[in-house]
Amino acid sequence: MNKSYGELAKLLDANGKKMLKASQMAWISNRNDSCSYKDHRGFFVNLSCATQATIERLQFLNDRKRECNSAA
């Protein structure tokens, strides 16, 4: 995902990069809220949920990258 994020960022202007970073931070927060929890025993991650969320985000980033490349 880091590679796709970086490649997309290179295609964006300063405002686009700012929006991309904000959306990535919101996605991370949402993924953590949806796919993990903490209690008195520790921190737990639902790996299936986290994996699916990551696959979907990667697809989103790659779709945006294709859009930028086709508009250029």
Phi, psi and omega in degrees: 000323181300322180296312180297319178300312180297319179295319178295316181303323180295338182271353187255154172280180185302317180294319178298320178296320179297317179293321178298315180297316179297319180291325179292319179295320178294321179297315179301315179298315179295317178300315180296317179295323184277331191243007180210164175204161180232136173219192184298342180271340181143199182253132184233141179236130172278102186296325178297315179297312182296321179295314180298317179298320180292318177300315180295320179293319178299318178298318178300312181298317180294323176297317179295323179297316178298320179298316179297317181293324181283337179277343184285000000 
